[in-house]
């Protein structure tokens, strides 16, 4: 199969039982129908559950909570 971007031959690689087509030149990745769902399902199975949340202690802040500023897209990528 040819890469739709640069016309190079696509290479097939298998990762966790899912065949992934990728272009060795432009590094583009193409998935067949249902392959993304398989990848998501398998990655969710390996993700540990979130830690339990701590209880609220009203002695430390006297009932007032400081609002946390909502971070944007860049806050997740970079430490400001």
C-alpha positions as CSV (number, residue, x, y, z in Angstrom):
1,X,0.0,0.0,0.0
2,X,1.2,3.5,-0.8
3,X,1.4,6.5,1.7
4,X,-1.3,9.0,0.8
5,X,1.1,11.9,1.7
6,X,4.4,11.1,0.0
7,X,3.7,7.9,-2.0
8,X,6.2,5.7,-0.2
9,X,5.4,2.1,0.6
10,X,3.8,1.6,3.9
11,X,5.3,-0.8,6.5
12,X,3.1,-3.0,8.7
13,X,4.1,-3.3,12.3
14,X,2.3,-5.3,15.0
15,X,2.0,-3.8,18.5
16,X,0.0,-5.6,21.2
17,X,-1.8,-7.7,18.6
18,X,-2.8,-4.7,16.5
19,X,-1.5,-4.2,13.0
20,X,-0.4,-0.6,12.4
21,X,0.5,0.8,8.9
22,X,3.1,3.5,9.0
23,X,5.2,5.4,6.5
24,X,9.0,5.2,7.2
25,X,9.6,8.5,5.4
26,X,7.0,10.9,6.8
27,X,6.3,8.8,9.9
28,X,2.5,9.0,9.3
29,X,0.4,6.3,11.0
30,X,-2.8,4.7,9.6
31,X,-5.2,2.4,11.4
32,X,-7.9,0.2,9.9
33,X,-11.4,0.2,11.3
34,X,-11.6,-0.9,14.9
35,X,-7.8,-0.8,15.5
36,X,-7.9,2.4,17.5
37,X,-10.7,1.0,19.7
38,X,-8.4,-2.1,20.3
39,X,-5.5,0.1,21.3
40,X,-7.7,2.2,23.7
41,X,-9.2,-0.9,25.3
42,X,-5.7,-2.5,25.8
43,X,-4.2,0.7,27.2
44,X,-7.1,1.1,29.6
45,X,-6.5,-2.4,30.9
46,X,-2.9,-1.5,31.8
47,X,-3.7,1.9,33.4
48,X,-3.8,1.7,37.2
49,X,-6.9,3.0,39.0
50,X,-6.7,6.5,40.4
51,X,-5.7,6.8,44.1
52,X,-8.5,7.3,46.6
53,X,-9.2,11.0,47.4
54,X,-8.4,12.3,50.9
55,X,-11.1,13.3,53.2
56,X,-11.9,17.0,53.8
57,X,-10.4,18.5,56.9
58,X,-12.3,21.7,57.9
59,X,-9.8,22.6,60.7
60,X,-7.0,23.6,58.4
61,X,-8.9,26.1,56.1
62,X,-11.8,27.1,58.3
63,X,-14.3,26.1,55.7
64,X,-12.8,28.1,52.8
65,X,-11.2,26.5,49.9
66,X,-8.9,28.3,47.5
67,X,-10.0,28.0,43.9
68,X,-7.4,26.4,41.7
69,X,-6.9,28.2,38.5
70,X,-7.9,26.0,35.6
71,X,-5.0,25.2,33.5
72,X,-5.1,25.2,29.7
73,X,-3.6,23.0,27.1
74,X,-0.1,24.3,27.5
75,X,-0.1,23.7,31.2
76,X,-0.2,20.0,30.6
77,X,2.7,20.1,28.2
78,X,5.0,22.5,30.0
79,X,5.7,23.4,33.7
80,X,5.2,27.1,34.1
